[in-house]
Amino acid sequence: MEMIHRYERFFLGSTVVILIIGMVAVTSSFFVNDLELPSPVDTVDPATFTSEPPFNNPGLFQVGENEYDAIITAQAWAFIPGQITVPVGSTVNFKIGSVDVVHGLIVHGTNVNLTIVPGQISEATATFDEPGEFLFVCSEYCGILHHNMAGRVIVN
Ligand SMILES: [Cu+2]
């Protein structure tokens, strides 16, 4: 006499197969799509980091032939600077910190998706191979005017 009904055995087996497929899909996506977990690259004093380089002078700085550092501060309810312009084919290293509460940074059309925690500097890199305007928005609710917290990367 069977201990487990054959239908039950079938669904238990199917569950294990689906779990294995899911784990392989998630794990391989890190290599295939070049994903990486966002992690703080540096810690700072949120009260004073805007008076020290590089965050005392936010903006776009060319660091290579086609490479730029975008030094951005996030605050309720704006990114400073709110607009950056780069040539087609540029690689942009976003370096961003918050002066007040938790904010987020999503750059549409790229893999950039950061949480910006006060006291931490967050970094992500994107390459812009197509001309156009790429909206970036705050992705963490940060107060009554959160919906106004946005900017643009203009690629020309
Ligand atoms: Cu926000």
Backbone and ligand atoms as CSV (ligand in chain L), in Angstrom:
chain,resi,resn,atom,element,x,y,z
A,1,MET,N,N,0.837,-1.196,0.000
A,1,MET,CA,C,0.000,0.000,0.000
A,1,MET,C,C,0.880,1.257,0.000
A,2,GLU,N,N,0.498,2.235,-0.832
A,2,GLU,CA,C,1.313,3.450,-0.945
A,2,GLU,C,C,1.142,4.341,0.271
A,3,MET,N,N,2.248,4.962,0.709
A,3,MET,CA,C,2.197,5.899,1.847
A,3,MET,C,C,1.690,7.269,1.382
A,4,ILE,N,N,2.071,7.668,0.181
A,4,ILE,CA,C,1.668,8.976,-0.353
A,4,ILE,C,C,0.872,8.733,-1.635
A,5,HIS,N,N,-0.264,9.367,-1.715
A,5,HIS,CA,C,-1.097,9.236,-2.915
A,5,HIS,C,C,-0.308,9.701,-4.132
A,6,ARG,N,N,-0.521,9.069,-5.282
A,6,ARG,CA,C,0.319,9.393,-6.443
A,6,ARG,C,C,0.112,10.823,-6.936
A,7,TYR,N,N,-1.103,11.374,-6.784
A,7,TYR,CA,C,-1.299,12.781,-7.158
A,7,TYR,C,C,-0.486,13.690,-6.246
A,8,GLU,N,N,-0.510,13.341,-4.942
A,8,GLU,CA,C,0.236,14.173,-3.993
A,8,GLU,C,C,1.739,14.108,-4.310
A,9,ARG,N,N,2.198,12.915,-4.650
A,9,ARG,CA,C,3.610,12.751,-5.011
A,9,ARG,C,C,3.924,13.572,-6.274
A,10,PHE,N,N,2.989,13.561,-7.227
A,10,PHE,CA,C,3.186,14.332,-8.458
A,10,PHE,C,C,3.329,15.835,-8.147
A,11,PHE,N,N,2.430,16.372,-7.289
A,11,PHE,CA,C,2.482,17.807,-7.011
A,11,PHE,C,C,3.688,18.174,-6.148
A,12,LEU,N,N,4.076,17.285,-5.234
A,12,LEU,CA,C,5.300,17.541,-4.458
A,12,LEU,C,C,6.504,17.587,-5.398
A,13,GLY,N,N,6.563,16.637,-6.309
A,13,GLY,CA,C,7.671,16.611,-7.267
A,13,GLY,C,C,7.659,17.844,-8.150
A,14,SER,N,N,6.464,18.238,-8.626
A,14,SER,CA,C,6.360,19.434,-9.476
A,14,SER,C,C,6.831,20.673,-8.733
A,15,THR,N,N,6.485,20.758,-7.439
A,15,THR,CA,C,6.890,21.919,-6.642
A,15,THR,C,C,8.413,22.011,-6.569
A,16,VAL,N,N,9.057,20.886,-6.346
A,16,VAL,CA,C,10.519,20.881,-6.255
A,16,VAL,C,C,11.131,21.307,-7.598
A,17,VAL,N,N,10.582,20.798,-8.700
A,17,VAL,CA,C,11.113,21.152,-10.025
A,17,VAL,C,C,10.948,22.651,-10.278
A,18,ILE,N,N,9.763,23.203,-9.946
A,18,ILE,CA,C,9.519,24.637,-10.169
A,18,ILE,C,C,10.444,25.482,-9.302
A,19,LEU,N,N,10.655,25.062,-8.048
A,19,LEU,CA,C,11.577,25.802,-7.173
A,19,LEU,C,C,12.990,25.813,-7.751
A,20,ILE,N,N,13.427,24.674,-8.270
A,20,ILE,CA,C,14.780,24.603,-8.835
A,20,ILE,C,C,14.877,25.495,-10.077
A,21,ILE,N,N,13.843,25.464,-10.940
A,21,ILE,CA,C,13.848,26.336,-12.129
A,21,ILE,C,C,13.925,27.800,-11.695
A,22,GLY,N,N,13.152,28.178,-10.672
A,22,GLY,CA,C,13.151,29.552,-10.179
A,22,GLY,C,C,14.509,29.973,-9.647
A,23,MET,N,N,15.137,29.095,-8.871
A,23,MET,CA,C,16.454,29.435,-8.312
A,23,MET,C,C,17.493,29.589,-9.418
A,24,VAL,N,N,17.444,28.714,-10.408
A,24,VAL,CA,C,18.391,28.811,-11.535
A,24,VAL,C,C,18.146,30.115,-12.311
A,25,ALA,N,N,16.865,30.469,-12.517
A,25,ALA,CA,C,16.542,31.691,-13.270
A,25,ALA,C,C,17.058,32.929,-12.541
A,26,VAL,N,N,16.813,33.016,-11.232
A,26,VAL,CA,C,17.242,34.191,-10.466
A,26,VAL,C,C,18.763,34.270,-10.414
A,27,THR,N,N,19.400,33.144,-10.131
A,27,THR,CA,C,20.853,33.140,-10.006
A,27,THR,C,C,21.519,33.471,-11.343
A,28,SER,N,N,21.029,32.853,-12.422
A,28,SER,CA,C,21.667,33.091,-13.720
A,28,SER,C,C,21.437,34.520,-14.199
A,29,SER,N,N,20.321,35.159,-13.777
A,29,SER,CA,C,20.050,36.529,-14.231
A,29,SER,C,C,21.126,37.496,-13.757
A,30,PHE,N,N,21.755,37.186,-12.632
A,30,PHE,CA,C,22.831,38.057,-12.152
A,30,PHE,C,C,24.003,38.049,-13.122
A,31,PHE,N,N,24.230,36.911,-13.768
A,31,PHE,CA,C,25.355,36.810,-14.704
A,31,PHE,C,C,24.931,37.225,-16.112
A,32,VAL,N,N,23.752,36.760,-16.546
A,32,VAL,CA,C,23.302,37.033,-17.914
A,32,VAL,C,C,22.999,38.520,-18.086
A,33,ASN,N,N,22.277,39.123,-17.122
A,33,ASN,CA,C,21.863,40.524,-17.246
A,33,ASN,C,C,22.778,41.473,-16.488
A,34,ASP,N,N,23.869,40.946,-15.963
A,34,ASP,CA,C,24.845,41.782,-15.281
A,34,ASP,C,C,24.215,42.546,-14.115
A,35,LEU,N,N,23.335,41.882,-13.367
A,35,LEU,CA,C,22.699,42.530,-12.216
A,35,LEU,C,C,23.663,42.533,-11.041
A,36,GLU,N,N,23.493,43.517,-10.162
A,36,GLU,CA,C,24.235,43.500,-8.918
A,36,GLU,C,C,23.375,44.114,-7.826
A,37,LEU,N,N,23.560,43.650,-6.622
A,37,LEU,CA,C,22.796,44.211,-5.523
A,37,LEU,C,C,23.354,45.581,-5.185
A,38,PRO,N,N,22.461,46.576,-5.006
A,38,PRO,CA,C,22.965,47.883,-4.602
A,38,PRO,C,C,23.547,47.802,-3.197
A,39,SER,N,N,24.669,48.447,-3.008
A,39,SER,CA,C,25.265,48.430,-1.680
A,39,SER,C,C,25.934,49.772,-1.440
A,40,PRO,N,N,25.934,50.245,-0.197
A,40,PRO,CA,C,26.577,51.530,0.072
A,40,PRO,C,C,28.070,51.415,-0.146
A,41,VAL,N,N,28.636,52.391,-0.866
A,41,VAL,CA,C,30.067,52.354,-1.147
A,41,VAL,C,C,30.860,53.151,-0.112
A,42,ASP,N,N,30.162,54.015,0.623
A,42,ASP,CA,C,30.872,54.832,1.599
A,42,ASP,C,C,29.860,55.336,2.619
A,43,THR,N,N,30.325,55.639,3.804
A,43,THR,CA,C,29.451,56.236,4.797
A,43,THR,C,C,29.912,57.662,5.071
A,44,VAL,N,N,28.947,58.527,5.365
A,44,VAL,CA,C,29.243,59.941,5.596
A,44,VAL,C,C,28.367,60.447,6.732
A,45,ASP,N,N,28.714,61.624,7.241
A,45,ASP,CA,C,27.856,62.302,8.204
A,45,ASP,C,C,26.839,63.110,7.399
A,46,PRO,N,N,25.542,62.747,7.448
A,46,PRO,CA,C,24.561,63.444,6.600
A,46,PRO,C,C,24.469,64.938,6.914
A,47,ALA,N,N,24.882,65.341,8.099
A,47,ALA,CA,C,24.790,66.755,8.458
A,47,ALA,C,C,25.882,67.583,7.808
A,48,THR,N,N,27.014,66.961,7.454
A,48,THR,CA,C,28.151,67.761,6.973
A,48,THR,C,C,28.667,67.367,5.592
A,49,PHE,N,N,28.139,66.261,4.998
A,49,PHE,CA,C,28.799,65.813,3.770
A,49,PHE,C,C,28.632,66.782,2.619
A,50,THR,N,N,27.602,67.662,2.675
A,50,THR,CA,C,27.449,68.625,1.579
A,50,THR,C,C,28.435,69.784,1.690
A,51,SER,N,N,29.221,69.832,2.770
A,51,SER,CA,C,30.240,70.887,2.838
A,51,SER,C,C,31.627,70.344,2.518
A,52,GLU,N,N,31.688,69.053,2.136
A,52,GLU,CA,C,32.979,68.444,1.800
A,52,GLU,C,C,32.940,67.912,0.367
A,53,PRO,N,N,34.110,67.876,-0.314
A,53,PRO,CA,C,34.138,67.306,-1.664
A,53,PRO,C,C,33.760,65.836,-1.632
A,54,PRO,N,N,33.122,65.295,-2.686
A,54,PRO,CA,C,32.704,66.035,-3.883
A,54,PRO,C,C,31.302,66.637,-3.752
A,55,PHE,N,N,30.616,66.380,-2.631
A,55,PHE,CA,C,29.202,66.755,-2.561
A,55,PHE,C,C,28.986,68.231,-2.234
A,56,ASN,N,N,30.087,68.981,-1.985
A,56,ASN,CA,C,29.922,70.429,-1.828
A,56,ASN,C,C,29.710,71.101,-3.184
A,57,ASN,N,N,29.927,70.323,-4.267
A,57,ASN,CA,C,29.796,70.890,-5.610
A,57,ASN,C,C,29.136,69.862,-6.519
A,58,PRO,N,N,27.828,69.594,-6.300
A,58,PRO,CA,C,27.174,68.576,-7.132
A,58,PRO,C,C,27.116,68.987,-8.586
A,59,GLY,N,N,27.145,68.011,-9.463
A,59,GLY,CA,C,27.096,68.310,-10.891
A,59,GLY,C,C,27.661,67.155,-11.681
A,60,LEU,N,N,27.928,67.429,-12.956
A,60,LEU,CA,C,28.434,66.412,-13.873
A,60,LEU,C,C,29.901,66.706,-14.171
A,61,PHE,N,N,30.747,65.681,-14.009
A,61,PHE,CA,C,32.180,65.879,-14.200
A,61,PHE,C,C,32.720,64.806,-15.131
A,62,GLN,N,N,33.440,65.233,-16.172
A,62,GLN,CA,C,34.012,64.272,-17.104
A,62,GLN,C,C,35.238,63.634,-16.457
A,63,VAL,N,N,35.264,62.298,-16.441
A,63,VAL,CA,C,36.385,61.589,-15.810
A,63,VAL,C,C,37.113,60.694,-16.802
A,64,GLY,N,N,36.609,60.610,-18.037
A,64,GLY,CA,C,37.253,59.807,-19.064
A,64,GLY,C,C,36.733,60.252,-20.404
A,65,GLU,N,N,37.188,59.569,-21.474
A,65,GLU,CA,C,36.802,59.998,-22.814
A,65,GLU,C,C,35.278,60.019,-22.978
A,66,ASN,N,N,34.620,58.922,-22.543
A,66,ASN,CA,C,33.155,58.838,-22.631
A,66,ASN,C,C,32.542,58.573,-21.266
A,67,GLU,N,N,33.202,59.023,-20.217
A,67,GLU,CA,C,32.770,58.656,-18.874
A,67,GLU,C,C,32.614,59.898,-18.003
A,68,TYR,N,N,31.515,59.898,-17.238
A,68,TYR,CA,C,31.209,61.047,-16.396
A,68,TYR,C,C,30.835,60.579,-14.994
A,69,ASP,N,N,31.175,61.379,-14.001
A,69,ASP,CA,C,30.643,61.204,-12.659
A,69,ASP,C,C,29.504,62.202,-12.480
A,70,ALA,N,N,28.317,61.688,-12.095
A,70,ALA,CA,C,27.199,62.573,-11.750
A,70,ALA,C,C,27.117,62.597,-10.230
A,71,ILE,N,N,27.559,63.702,-9.648
A,71,ILE,CA,C,27.511,63.873,-8.196
A,71,ILE,C,C,26.177,64.526,-7.870
A,72,ILE,N,N,25.315,63.814,-7.171
A,72,ILE,CA,C,23.940,64.271,-6.963
A,72,ILE,C,C,23.612,64.220,-5.473
A,73,THR,N,N,22.987,65.283,-4.978
A,73,THR,CA,C,22.414,65.221,-3.635
A,73,THR,C,C,20.904,65.129,-3.757
A,74,ALA,N,N,20.323,64.309,-2.880
A,74,ALA,CA,C,18.877,64.141,-2.836
A,74,ALA,C,C,18.370,64.797,-1.564
A,75,GLN,N,N,17.310,65.583,-1.714
A,75,GLN,CA,C,16.702,66.201,-0.544
A,75,GLN,C,C,15.228,66.380,-0.825
A,76,ALA,N,N,14.443,66.537,0.211
A,76,ALA,CA,C,13.019,66.758,0.031
A,76,ALA,C,C,12.832,68.161,-0.568
A,77,TRP,N,N,12.375,68.304,-1.832
A,77,TRP,CA,C,11.933,67.278,-2.746
A,77,TRP,C,C,12.565,67.534,-4.102
A,78,ALA,N,N,13.868,67.357,-4.145
A,78,ALA,CA,C,14.569,67.609,-5.399
A,78,ALA,C,C,15.881,66.844,-5.442
A,79,PHE,N,N,16.313,66.585,-6.689
A,79,PHE,CA,C,17.679,66.127,-6.915
A,79,PHE,C,C,18.481,67.344,-7.365
A,80,ILE,N,N,19.689,67.482,-6.838
A,80,ILE,CA,C,20.570,68.564,-7.271
A,80,ILE,C,C,21.837,67.948,-7.843
A,81,PRO,N,N,22.121,68.109,-9.144
A,81,PRO,CA,C,21.319,68.821,-10.150
A,81,PRO,C,C,20.119,67.989,-10.603
A,82,GLY,N,N,19.111,68.677,-11.131
A,82,GLY,CA,C,17.903,68.007,-11.595
A,82,GLY,C,C,17.969,67.622,-13.059
A,83,GLN,N,N,19.038,68.020,-13.737
A,83,GLN,CA,C,19.161,67.684,-15.153
A,83,GLN,C,C,20.635,67.562,-15.500
A,84,ILE,N,N,20.978,66.474,-16.200
A,84,ILE,CA,C,22.341,66.363,-16.702
A,84,ILE,C,C,22.276,66.042,-18.189
A,85,THR,N,N,23.274,66.519,-18.918
A,85,THR,CA,C,23.311,66.326,-20.370
A,85,THR,C,C,24.635,65.675,-20.737
A,86,VAL,N,N,24.553,64.550,-21.454
A,86,VAL,CA,C,25.762,63.827,-21.864
A,86,VAL,C,C,25.647,63.446,-23.336
A,87,PRO,N,N,26.794,63.233,-24.027
A,87,PRO,CA,C,26.747,62.768,-25.414
A,87,PRO,C,C,26.354,61.288,-25.491
A,88,VAL,N,N,25.834,60.886,-26.656
A,88,VAL,CA,C,25.490,59.484,-26.886
A,88,VAL,C,C,26.725,58.608,-26.675
A,89,GLY,N,N,26.521,57.471,-26.034
A,89,GLY,CA,C,27.616,56.536,-25.799
A,89,GLY,C,C,28.315,56.753,-24.466
A,90,SER,N,N,27.812,57.697,-23.677
A,90,SER,CA,C,28.480,58.006,-22.412
A,90,SER,C,C,28.149,56.990,-21.330
A,91,THR,N,N,29.139,56.742,-20.493
A,91,THR,CA,C,28.928,55.979,-19.268
A,91,THR,C,C,28.859,56.979,-18.123
A,92,VAL,N,N,27.805,56.879,-17.327
A,92,VAL,CA,C,27.606,57.812,-16.225
A,92,VAL,C,C,27.644,57.046,-14.907
A,93,ASN,N,N,28.543,57.472,-14.017
A,93,ASN,CA,C,28.597,56.914,-12.668
A,93,ASN,C,C,27.789,57.826,-11.752
A,94,PHE,N,N,26.618,57.360,-11.329
A,94,PHE,CA,C,25.790,58.134,-10.419
A,94,PHE,C,C,26.307,57.940,-8.996
A,95,LYS,N,N,26.665,59.051,-8.343
A,95,LYS,CA,C,27.079,58.995,-6.940
A,95,LYS,C,C,26.154,59.927,-6.184
A,96,ILE,N,N,25.415,59.369,-5.248
A,96,ILE,CA,C,24.309,60.136,-4.683
A,96,ILE,C,C,24.198,59.903,-3.185
A,97,GLY,N,N,23.878,60.991,-2.484
A,97,GLY,CA,C,23.659,60.913,-1.042
A,97,GLY,C,C,22.465,61.764,-0.667
A,98,SER,N,N,21.879,61.467,0.497
A,98,SER,CA,C,20.701,62.200,0.965
A,98,SER,C,C,21.079,63.120,2.119
A,99,VAL,N,N,20.509,64.337,2.093
A,99,VAL,CA,C,20.766,65.269,3.190
A,99,VAL,C,C,19.700,65.179,4.277
A,100,ASP,N,N,18.593,64.461,4.009
A,100,ASP,CA,C,17.553,64.447,5.042
A,100,ASP,C,C,16.981,63.048,5.291
A,101,VAL,N,N,16.039,62.608,4.458
A,101,VAL,CA,C,15.356,61.338,4.720
A,101,VAL,C,C,15.737,60.319,3.637
A,102,VAL,N,N,15.163,59.141,3.743
A,102,VAL,CA,C,15.437,58.109,2.738
A,102,VAL,C,C,14.777,58.499,1.421
A,103,HIS,N,N,15.551,58.514,0.356
A,103,HIS,CA,C,15.038,58.727,-0.988
A,103,HIS,C,C,15.420,57.522,-1.846
A,104,GLY,N,N,15.011,57.571,-3.097
A,104,GLY,CA,C,15.390,56.524,-4.038
A,104,GLY,C,C,15.781,57.171,-5.352
A,105,LEU,N,N,16.439,56.407,-6.196
A,105,LEU,CA,C,16.773,56.898,-7.540
A,105,LEU,C,C,16.549,55.775,-8.537
A,106,ILE,N,N,15.586,55.992,-9.413
A,106,ILE,CA,C,15.383,55.092,-10.547
A,106,ILE,C,C,15.603,55.910,-11.800
A,107,VAL,N,N,16.497,55.448,-12.667
A,107,VAL,CA,C,16.701,56.102,-13.956
A,107,VAL,C,C,16.024,55.230,-15.007
A,108,HIS,N,N,14.955,55.754,-15.601
A,108,HIS,CA,C,14.183,54.973,-16.571
A,108,HIS,C,C,15.065,54.556,-17.748
A,109,GLY,N,N,14.840,53.350,-18.242
A,109,GLY,CA,C,15.588,52.853,-19.390
A,109,GLY,C,C,16.949,52.294,-19.033
A,110,THR,N,N,17.270,52.253,-17.728
A,110,THR,CA,C,18.557,51.703,-17.280
A,110,THR,C,C,18.308,50.727,-16.130
A,111,ASN,N,N,19.374,50.110,-15.643
A,111,ASN,CA,C,19.274,49.243,-14.472
A,111,ASN,C,C,19.442,49.999,-13.167
A,112,VAL,N,N,19.579,51.343,-13.238
A,112,VAL,CA,C,19.856,52.105,-12.016
A,112,VAL,C,C,18.603,52.160,-11.139
A,113,ASN,N,N,18.725,51.634,-9.939
A,113,ASN,CA,C,17.620,51.581,-8.981
A,113,ASN,C,C,18.242,51.548,-7.600
A,114,LEU,N,N,18.374,52.727,-6.991
A,114,LEU,CA,C,19.096,52.843,-5.722
A,114,LEU,C,C,18.172,53.301,-4.614
A,115,THR,N,N,18.452,52.845,-3.424
A,115,THR,CA,C,17.869,53.435,-2.226
A,115,THR,C,C,18.942,54.334,-1.622
A,116,ILE,N,N,18.537,55.563,-1.280
A,116,ILE,CA,C,19.508,56.544,-0.802
A,116,ILE,C,C,19.239,56.789,0.680
A,117,VAL,N,N,20.081,56.197,1.489
A,117,VAL,CA,C,19.894,56.248,2.936
A,117,VAL,C,C,20.788,57.347,3.505
A,118,PRO,N,N,20.243,58.243,4.347
A,118,PRO,CA,C,21.099,59.267,4.947
A,118,PRO,C,C,22.290,58.614,5.657
A,119,GLY,N,N,23.478,59.156,5.410
A,119,GLY,CA,C,24.672,58.582,6.019
A,119,GLY,C,C,25.408,57.614,5.124
A,120,GLN,N,N,24.830,57.332,3.943
A,120,GLN,CA,C,25.498,56.427,3.014
A,120,GLN,C,C,25.578,57.073,1.636
A,121,ILE,N,N,26.652,56.777,0.929
A,121,ILE,CA,C,26.760,57.175,-0.468
A,121,ILE,C,C,26.407,55.956,-1.312
A,122,SER,N,N,25.506,56.139,-2.270
A,122,SER,CA,C,25.112,55.048,-3.161
A,122,SER,C,C,25.656,55.323,-4.559
A,123,GLU,N,N,26.020,54.253,-5.246
A,123,GLU,CA,C,26.588,54.394,-6.583
A,123,GLU,C,C,25.987,53.393,-7.536
A,124,ALA,N,N,25.800,53.814,-8.784
A,124,ALA,CA,C,25.415,52.888,-9.850
A,124,ALA,C,C,25.887,53.491,-11.162
A,125,THR,N,N,26.098,52.633,-12.128
A,125,THR,CA,C,26.637,53.071,-13.412
A,125,THR,C,C,25.689,52.678,-14.532
A,126,ALA,N,N,25.506,53.577,-15.484
A,126,ALA,CA,C,24.684,53.268,-16.655
A,126,ALA,C,C,25.363,53.822,-17.888
A,127,THR,N,N,25.171,53.124,-19.014
A,127,THR,CA,C,25.687,53.598,-20.297
A,127,THR,C,C,24.504,53.973,-21.174
A,128,PHE,N,N,24.595,55.158,-21.789
A,128,PHE,CA,C,23.492,55.679,-22.599
A,128,PHE,C,C,23.895,55.611,-24.070
A,129,ASP,N,N,23.408,54.565,-24.757
A,129,ASP,CA,C,23.786,54.333,-26.155
A,129,ASP,C,C,22.786,54.923,-27.151
A,130,GLU,N,N,21.637,55.379,-26.654
A,130,GLU,CA,C,20.614,55.938,-27.539
A,130,GLU,C,C,20.366,57.388,-27.146
A,131,PRO,N,N,20.160,58.270,-28.134
A,131,PRO,CA,C,19.801,59.642,-27.781
A,131,PRO,C,C,18.388,59.685,-27.206
A,132,GLY,N,N,18.135,60.678,-26.385
A,132,GLY,CA,C,16.790,60.817,-25.828
A,132,GLY,C,C,16.832,61.432,-24.450
A,133,GLU,N,N,15.644,61.464,-23.827
A,133,GLU,CA,C,15.527,61.972,-22.467
A,133,GLU,C,C,15.149,60.827,-21.552
A,134,PHE,N,N,15.916,60.664,-20.498
A,134,PHE,CA,C,15.683,59.577,-19.558
A,134,PHE,C,C,15.283,60.183,-18.221
A,135,LEU,N,N,14.037,59.958,-17.857
A,135,LEU,CA,C,13.518,60.490,-16.601
A,135,LEU,C,C,14.170,59.766,-15.433
A,136,PHE,N,N,14.543,60.507,-14.404
A,136,PHE,CA,C,14.862,59.821,-13.146
A,136,PHE,C,C,13.961,60.346,-12.041
A,137,VAL,N,N,13.551,59.436,-11.181
A,137,VAL,CA,C,12.551,59.768,-10.158
A,137,VAL,C,C,13.006,59.234,-8.806
A,138,CYS,N,N,12.415,59.830,-7.773
A,138,CYS,CA,C,12.574,59.312,-6.416
A,138,CYS,C,C,11.615,58.142,-6.247
A,139,SER,N,N,12.139,57.034,-5.719
A,139,SER,CA,C,11.329,55.823,-5.622
A,139,SER,C,C,10.983,55.450,-4.186
A,140,GLU,N,N,11.274,56.339,-3.239
A,140,GLU,CA,C,10.873,56.079,-1.852
A,140,GLU,C,C,10.020,57.261,-1.409
A,141,TYR,N,N,8.839,56.960,-0.873
A,141,TYR,CA,C,7.973,58.063,-0.443
A,141,TYR,C,C,8.698,58.899,0.605
A,142,CYS,N,N,8.844,60.209,0.330
A,142,CYS,CA,C,9.679,61.052,1.189
A,142,CYS,C,C,8.945,62.296,1.660
A,143,GLY,N,N,7.626,62.314,1.517
A,143,GLY,CA,C,6.883,63.468,2.013
A,143,GLY,C,C,5.864,63.932,1.003
A,144,ILE,N,N,5.227,65.051,1.320
A,144,ILE,CA,C,4.014,65.456,0.611
A,144,ILE,C,C,4.292,65.814,-0.859
A,145,LEU,N,N,5.516,66.261,-1.181
A,145,LEU,CA,C,5.821,66.606,-2.572
A,145,LEU,C,C,6.735,65.572,-3.236
A,146,HIS,N,N,6.707,64.350,-2.715
A,146,HIS,CA,C,7.514,63.253,-3.284
A,146,HIS,C,C,7.313,63.127,-4.798
A,147,HIS,N,N,6.058,63.293,-5.247
A,147,HIS,CA,C,5.754,63.098,-6.671
A,147,HIS,C,C,6.431,64.149,-7.555
A,148,ASN,N,N,6.902,65.246,-6.970
A,148,ASN,CA,C,7.599,66.265,-7.761
A,148,ASN,C,C,9.097,66.009,-7.859
A,149,MET,N,N,9.572,64.974,-7.196
A,149,MET,CA,C,11.013,64.765,-7.078
A,149,MET,C,C,11.490,63.943,-8.277
A,150,ALA,N,N,11.923,64.654,-9.303
A,150,ALA,CA,C,12.306,63.988,-10.543
A,150,ALA,C,C,13.335,64.832,-11.268
A,151,GLY,N,N,14.000,64.227,-12.231
A,151,GLY,CA,C,14.976,64.935,-13.046
A,151,GLY,C,C,15.124,64.224,-14.378
A,152,ARG,N,N,16.074,64.684,-15.191
A,152,ARG,CA,C,16.237,64.121,-16.534
A,152,ARG,C,C,17.706,63.965,-16.882
A,153,VAL,N,N,18.002,62.859,-17.544
A,153,VAL,CA,C,19.290,62.722,-18.227
A,153,VAL,C,C,19.011,62.960,-19.702
A,154,ILE,N,N,19.640,63.968,-20.264
A,154,ILE,CA,C,19.463,64.252,-21.691
A,154,ILE,C,C,20.682,63.738,-22.432
A,155,VAL,N,N,20.419,62.848,-23.377
A,155,VAL,CA,C,21.492,62.226,-24.156
A,155,VAL,C,C,21.386,62.760,-25.582
A,156,ASN,N,N,22.428,63.456,-26.043
A,156,ASN,CA,C,22.348,64.048,-27.393
A,156,ASN,C,C,23.618,63.815,-28.185
L,1,CU,CU,CU,10.549,60.641,-2.699
